[in-house]
Amino acid sequence: RGQPEMWYPDLYGKQNCVHGSNYEHWMNENAEIRDQYLHGTAENCCEKWYPTKGASCPEPATSEITAVNPEAEDEAYAGRLRPYYFPDFSANSCGYGLNYPAWMGINGYERSYLFTDGATCCDRHFKG
């Protein structure tokens, strides 16, 4: 993505300040917006966005879960590539291959959206 790592509010997932470069591009669009959303320290981010969270901001890092980024919703998955069966909601059936949306392979969603068996995928998402 080429964006510098910063502290920013995870507006769609954790509702807390997170660190990384997975923020939306518009947060880095111009100086005024950047100053509102991107911060050099967790303290500055928490003070601006979640002042009532106290010691809960930022959330202690307990796993590899990253912030949700809606802009990445339809990007190709960039992790360890391996073909899977996945729900293709536009076709109302399961597809197979590497072309599943990126979000299906991150943040624990892979347990619900990526399958090694087509029948399991269809049973889970397209009953009937």
C-alpha positions in Angstrom: 0.0 0.0 0.0 2.9 2.3 0.5 1.5 4.2 3.4 3.5 5.0 6.5 2.6 3.3 9.7 0.6 5.6 12.0 -1.8 5.5 14.9 -5.4 6.0 13.7 -9.0 5.3 14.8 -10.4 2.0 13.6 -13.8 3.3 12.8 -15.2 0.1 11.4 -13.9 -2.7 13.7 -12.4 -2.2 17.1 -13.7 1.3 17.8 -10.2 2.0 19.2 -6.9 3.3 18.1 -4.7 0.9 16.2 -1.2 1.1 14.7 -0.3 0.2 11.1 -0.7 1.2 7.5 -4.1 -0.4 6.9 -5.9 2.9 7.2 -8.1 4.2 4.4 -6.5 6.3 1.7 -8.8 9.3 2.4 -7.3 9.6 5.9 -4.0 10.6 4.2 -5.5 12.8 1.5 -4.5 16.3 2.7 -2.9 17.9 5.7 -6.2 18.9 7.4 -7.7 15.4 7.2 -4.4 13.7 8.0 -4.0 15.8 11.2 -7.5 14.7 12.3 -7.0 11.0 11.7 -3.3 10.0 11.7 -1.2 10.3 14.8 2.4 9.7 15.7 1.6 8.3 19.1 -1.2 6.2 20.6 -1.7 8.9 23.3 -2.5 11.5 20.7 -4.9 9.2 18.9 -6.7 8.1 22.0 -7.0 11.6 23.3 -8.6 12.8 20.1 -10.9 9.9 19.3 -11.6 7.8 22.4 -10.9 10.0 25.5 -13.4 8.0 27.7 -11.6 4.6 27.1 -8.8 5.5 29.5 -6.3 2.6 29.8 -8.3 0.6 27.3 -7.0 2.8 24.5 -5.1 1.5 22.7 -6.4 -2.0 23.0 -3.6 -4.3 24.2 -2.2 -6.3 21.2 -3.2 -9.9 21.9 -3.2 -11.3 18.3 -2.4 -10.6 14.7 -5.8 -9.1 14.0 -5.5 -5.9 12.1 -7.9 -3.0 11.6 -10.8 -3.4 9.1 -10.4 -1.4 6.0 -13.5 -1.2 3.8 -11.4 0.0 0.8 -9.7 -3.5 0.8 -13.1 -5.3 0.6 -12.8 -6.2 -3.1 -9.0 -6.3 -3.4 -7.5 -9.7 -4.2 -6.2 -11.5 -1.1 -2.5 -10.9 -0.7 -1.7 -13.5 1.9 -0.4 -17.1 1.4 -2.2 -17.9 -1.8 -4.0 -21.2 -1.9 -7.3 -21.9 -3.8 -10.4 -22.2 -1.7 -14.1 -22.5 -2.1 -15.7 -19.2 -1.2 -19.2 -17.7 -1.3 -19.7 -15.7 -4.4 -22.7 -13.6 -3.3 -23.1 -12.0 -6.8 -23.6 -15.5 -8.3 -25.5 -16.9 -5.3 -23.2 -19.9 -5.2 -19.7 -20.9 -4.2 -16.7 -20.2 -6.4 -13.3 -21.9 -6.4 -9.9 -20.4 -6.8 -7.7 -17.5 -5.7 -10.0 -14.7 -6.7 -11.9 -14.3 -3.4 -12.1 -10.8 -1.8 -9.2 -9.9 0.5 -11.3 -9.5 3.6 -12.3 -13.2 3.4 -8.7 -14.2 4.2 -8.0 -11.9 7.1 -9.1 -11.0 10.6 -10.4 -14.5 11.3 -13.0 -14.3 8.5 -11.3 -17.2 6.7 -12.9 -19.6 9.2 -16.3 -18.6 7.9 -15.7 -17.8 4.3 -12.9 -20.0 2.9 -13.4 -23.8 2.6 -11.5 -26.8 1.3 -14.8 -28.5 0.4 -17.4 -27.0 -2.0 -20.4 -28.7 -0.3 -19.5 -27.1 3.1 -19.3 -23.7 1.5 -22.7 -24.1 -0.1 -24.3 -25.5 3.0 -23.0 -22.7 5.1 -24.0 -19.8 2.8 -26.6 -21.0 0.2 -28.9 -23.4 1.8 -31.8 -24.6 -0.3 
